[in-house]
Amino acid sequence: MTPHTIGDGRTGRVGRRRPAWPEVIAGGLAYAASFALVAVFLPRVADDAVAGVVGLVVSGAMGLVAFAVAVLIRIRGLSAFGVRRATARQLLVAAALGIGAYVLGTMAAIIYMIVSGDAQNVQTSYQEAANAGWLSLALTLVAGSVITPLGEEAFFRGVLANALFARYRAWIAVIASAAIFAVAHGINPVLPAAFVVGVLAALMFRWSGSIWPGVVLHGVNNASATLVSIIVATAAG
């Protein structure tokens, strides 16, 4: 089976190979296997702050493992998966959209909680990590705003959205990839916020042909969530 091609996001040239279903399936299975291991072992970490940092690191690691499997099975070239240079303008737009994603995602999560009655806080350990001192905060920011976005964007945009763009209309690929990304975060108040990030990151990937704007957008969104949790905790204390 011949890999699909993709147009250059900046020049319109065609010819660069892109992933398809073999990469999506192989990467998805690797992600699911990693998720199962994390679900077994992460709850054994007794300290909430430590569990928060570890959880963020493994969130990124799961995506990177899935990405590596997808790259190695057939194409074996990083540029086909969106690991390519983005322009300064694209990165700046992504940073601004990251703030917008946090605002819209927060609103979407509030609406979800009101409509569903599900007000569970599934990010307690992350918030504990952010509020456990300067070192823990630094580790939380690095893990949650760099490692997690890198791994998740590499797989969910570089592999999944990339492959869907090759087969379906852009709006279908954007919505489908964002929905899968959201469900991967669980059926909880984080789901709508993750969907917002997924939609905007997929649009940035479509525009740029690179995963890096999505990494920036995702990282700014996550950093905003971490810093706001600190502000809220400080104000409450």
N, C-alpha and C positions, 0 to 999 in steps of 0.2 A: 504494500500500500504506500503510495507516494504522499509525503507530507504536504499539507496545504501551504499556499504562499500568502504573504501579507504585504500590503502596500506600505511604503515608508510613511510614517506619520507626519513628516515634514516636507518630503519631496514628491510623494506620490508614486515613486518607483515601485515596481512589482518584481518579486522574485525571491524574496526571503522566505525560507521555509517556516512553517508554524506548526505547533502541536495540534493533534486531533484526538479522537477517542482513545487510542491506545495509551497516550500520555495521561489523559484524564482518568481513565480506569486504573492504571498502575499507580498513579500518584494518589488517587482517592483511596485505594486499598492500603497504601502505606500510611496515609493520614489516619485512616480508621484504626489500623493496628497500633499506631503510636498513641492515639486517643485512648484506646483500651488499656494500654500499659499505664498511662498517666492516671486514668480513673482508678486503677488499682493501687498505685503507689503514692500518689500525691496526698490522699487523705491520711496517710501515716505520718505526715509531718505535723508535729504537735503544735509548734509555735505558729500562730496565725500570720505574723509579719514575715517570717521565713517562708511560709507556705505561699504567701502572696508573691514574693520575688521569684521563687522557684516556679510558681504557676505561670508567671509572665514569660520566664525564660523558656519553659517547655512549650508554651503556646507558639512561640517563634520557631522552636526546634522542630515541632511537628510539621509545620509548613515547609521548613527547609529540607527535612527528610523526604517529604512527598515530592518536593520540587526536584531534588537530586535524583530520585527514582524516575521521574518523568523525563528528565534530561538524558539519563543514561540508557534508557531502553531502546532508543532509535535515532533521534536527531543528533544528540551529543554536541550541541552548539548553543551557547548561552544567549546569543543575540536573537535567536528564533523565539525565545521565551521572554523577550522584552528587557533583557539585561543589556541596555544600550544607553547612550548618552541622551539626556534631556536638556532642553534649553533653559537658561536662567529664567526666562519669562514663564515657562511651564511650571518650574519649581515654585516661583513666587505665587502664581495662581493657585497652585496646590496648597501652599501654606495658608493662603486666605480661605480657601475652601475647607481646610481642616478646622478652622475656627467656626465657620458656618455649619460644618457637619456636627460639631459638638452642640451648638445651639439647637439645630433642627432635631438631632438625635435625642437630646434631653426632652424636648417638647413631645416627640413621638413616644418616648418611654413613659412620660407622665400620662399621655392619652391612653396608652396601652394599659397602664395600671388602673386608671379610672374605669375603663370599659370592661377589663377582664377581672378586676378585683384582685389581681396578682401583684402584691406589693413587696415580694421577697427581695432582699438585697443579696445578690449572688456575688457581689464584689467586696464583701467584708474583708477578706484577707488582703486584697490589694490596698484597701483604705488603711488597714492596720499597718501594712508595710510603709505606706507613704507617711504615716504619722508616728513612726517608731524611731525618730531621730534623723540627723542629717545624713549619716552613712546609708541608712535604710532608704531614705528618700532618694538619694543619688542612684542607688541600685535599682529602685523602682522605676525611676525615670529612664535609665538606660535600658532596662529590661522591657518596660512597657511602651516606650516611645521610639526605640530603635530595634531591638531584637524581635519583639512581637510583630511590628509592622513589616519588617523585612521578610520574615518567614511567611506571614499570611499573604502579603502582596505577591511574593514569588509564586506561591501555589494558586491562590484564588484568582489573581489577575493574570500572572505570567503563563499559567497553564490553563485553568478553567475558562476564564473569560476569553482568553486568546483563542482557544479552540472553538468556543461558541460563536465568536465573531466570524470565524471562517465558514460556518454552516448556516447561520441564521441572520435575520435582520438585526441591525444594531440594537434596537430597543428590546428585542427578545433576549439577546445575549446579555445586555445590561441587567435587566430585571431578573433573569434566571440565575445568573452568577451571583448577584446580590442576595437573592433569596436563599441560595444554598449556603452562602457565607453566613447569613443571619442565622439559619437553622443550626449551623455548626456551633453557634454560641449558646444553643439551648433554647427551649421554649420558656422564656422568662422576660423580664423588663429590658434586658440588654438586646433582645432580638430586634426591635424596631430601630434602635440606635445603630446596630451593626448593619442593618439593611440600608440605612442612609449612607453610611460610610462606603458600603459596597457599591451602591449606585454611583456615587461621586467618583470613587476610585476607578471604576470601570469606564466611566466617561473620560477620565484623565488618561487612562490607558489607550482608549480609542483615539483620542486626540494626539497623543505623543508617541505611541508605539513603544513606550518605555514603562517599566514598573516603578521608576524612581519618583515621578510625581505622586503616584499612589502611596509610596512609602512615606513621603513628606506629609501628605494629607492625613494619612492614618496616624503618623507620629504626632502631629500637632493636635489632632483630635484626642488621642490618648493622654498627651501631656496636659491638655486643658482639663480633662476629667480628673487627673491626679492633683493638679494644683488647686482646682476648685474644691476638691474634697478636703484639702488642708485648710483652706480659707474657712470653709463651713465648720470644720472641727475646732479651729481656733476661735471663731466667733461664738460657738456653742459653749466653749470652755471658759 
